[in-house]
């Protein structure tokens, strides 16, 4: 660990290497390649990785981002990013959302499985409530189904949720 730090590796990287090596040794024991993990009795403390600061986009950065998304040929990118910004939802939560998850009367987005593995409900503001209506209009224009069981952000070519919104090609 000291050698890696001296070589310029960041503490978080050194911690990952240490954990990975320990896991490899434990698997070697489990598979019968080693009798015992030589580091089992050793207490290896994780290196401190420092305090992380949250950074939020400025109003100018938000306008610039939404403007760039609007210029994209992707049929849903602008609306997708806008809803992310308005709700704080994760990409996968919106990407995998079905119409049944959105309750416009209650102003809620239901997330069946969040990052923690639990369900959660995201409150939708007035501005956020307008986005699903715009998505619905765009979906209709693209000939996509808008049933309770269909995807909110469906790929027009496959009818399935996008695997990624990073790249999009028009054929």
C-alpha positions in Angstrom: 0.0 0.0 0.0 2.9 2.3 0.8 4.5 1.6 -2.5 1.4 2.4 -4.4 0.9 5.7 -2.5 4.6 6.6 -3.3 3.9 5.7 -6.9 1.2 8.3 -7.0 -1.9 6.2 -6.7 -4.9 7.8 -5.0 -6.0 6.4 -1.5 -9.3 5.3 -2.9 -7.5 3.2 -5.6 -5.1 1.7 -3.1 -8.2 0.8 -0.9 -9.8 -0.9 -3.9 -6.6 -2.9 -4.7 -6.3 -4.0 -1.0 -9.9 -5.2 -1.0 -9.6 -6.9 -4.3 -6.4 -8.8 -3.2 -8.1 -9.9 0.0 -11.1 -11.1 -2.0 -8.8 -13.0 -4.4 -7.0 -14.7 -1.5 -10.3 -15.7 0.2 -11.5 -17.2 -3.1 -8.2 -19.1 -3.4 -8.8 -20.6 0.0 -12.4 -21.4 -0.9 -11.3 -23.1 -4.1 -8.5 -25.1 -2.3 -5.5 -23.3 -3.8 -4.4 -22.0 -0.4 -4.9 -23.4 3.1 -5.5 -20.0 4.7 -5.5 -16.3 3.7 -2.2 -15.0 4.8 -3.8 -11.7 5.7 -6.7 -13.1 7.6 -5.3 -12.2 11.0 -3.9 -8.9 9.9 -6.0 -5.8 10.4 -5.6 -3.6 7.3 -7.2 -0.2 7.9 -8.6 1.6 4.9 -6.8 4.8 4.0 -8.8 8.0 4.5 -10.1 9.3 1.2 -11.1 12.8 2.2 -14.3 14.7 2.3 -16.3 14.9 -0.8 -18.1 18.1 -1.6 -21.4 18.1 -3.5 -21.6 20.4 -6.4 -24.8 21.5 -8.0 -25.2 22.9 -11.5 -25.7 26.7 -11.7 -28.7 28.2 -13.5 -26.4 29.0 -16.4 -25.1 25.4 -16.6 -28.7 24.1 -16.4 -29.8 26.3 -19.3 -26.8 25.3 -21.3 -27.3 21.6 -20.7 -31.0 21.7 -21.6 -30.2 23.8 -24.7 -27.7 21.2 -25.9 -30.2 18.4 -25.2 -32.9 20.2 -27.2 -30.5 20.4 -30.2 -29.9 16.7 -30.0 -31.6 14.4 -32.5 -32.5 12.1 -29.7 -36.3 12.1 -29.4 -36.4 12.1 -25.6 -33.1 13.4 -24.4 -34.3 16.9 -23.5 -37.4 15.7 -21.7 -35.4 12.9 -19.9 -32.7 15.3 -18.6 -35.3 17.9 -17.7 -37.2 15.3 -15.6 -33.9 14.2 -14.0 -33.2 17.8 -13.0 -36.7 18.5 -11.7 -37.0 15.3 -9.6 -33.5 14.3 -8.6 -34.3 10.7 -9.7 -31.5 8.5 -11.0 -31.1 7.7 -14.7 -32.0 4.1 -14.3 -35.1 5.0 -12.3 -36.5 7.1 -15.2 -35.1 4.9 -17.9 -37.0 1.9 -16.5 -40.2 3.7 -15.5 -43.5 2.5 -16.9 -46.6 4.7 -17.3 -48.1 2.9 -14.3 -45.4 4.4 -12.1 -46.5 8.0 -12.7 -49.6 9.2 -10.8 -50.4 12.6 -12.2 -53.3 13.1 -9.7 -51.1 12.5 -6.7 -48.1 14.1 -8.3 -45.9 11.1 -7.7 -43.4 8.9 -9.5 -43.2 5.4 -7.9 -39.8 3.7 -8.1 -40.2 0.0 -7.5 -36.5 -0.8 -7.0 -34.2 2.1 -6.1 -30.4 2.0 -5.6 -30.9 0.7 -2.1 -33.1 -2.1 -3.3 -36.2 -0.6 -1.7 -39.1 1.1 -3.4 -39.6 4.8 -3.0 -41.9 7.6 -4.2 -40.6 10.8 -5.8 -42.8 13.9 -5.5 -43.4 15.7 -8.8 -43.6 19.5 -8.8 -45.9 21.4 -11.2 -43.0 21.7 -13.7 -42.2 18.0 -13.4 -45.8 17.1 -13.9 -45.8 18.8 -17.3 -42.9 16.6 -18.6 -44.8 13.3 -18.8 -47.5 15.1 -20.8 -44.8 16.2 -23.2 -43.4 12.7 -23.3 -46.8 11.3 -24.1 -47.2 13.7 -27.0 -43.8 12.8 -28.3 -44.5 9.1 -27.9 -47.7 9.4 -29.8 -45.9 11.2 -32.6 -43.4 8.4 -32.8 -46.1 5.7 -32.8 -45.2 4.3 -29.4 -47.8 2.7 -27.2 -48.9 4.7 -24.1 -50.5 2.0 -22.0 -50.1 1.5 -18.3 -47.6 -1.3 -18.9 -45.5 0.5 -21.6 -42.2 2.3 -20.9 -42.3 6.0 -20.4 -39.0 6.5 -22.3 -39.2 3.8 -25.0 -36.8 3.4 -27.8 -38.8 4.0 -31.0 -36.8 1.3 -32.8 -37.3 -1.5 -30.2 -40.2 -0.4 -28.1 -38.0 -1.3 -25.1 -36.4 1.0 -22.5 -33.1 2.6 -23.6 -30.0 0.7 -22.4 -28.2 4.0 -22.6 -29.1 7.6 -23.5 -25.4 8.5 -24.1 -25.5 7.7 -27.8 -28.3 7.8 -30.3 -28.1 7.3 -34.0 -30.8 8.2 -36.5 -31.0 5.6 -39.4 
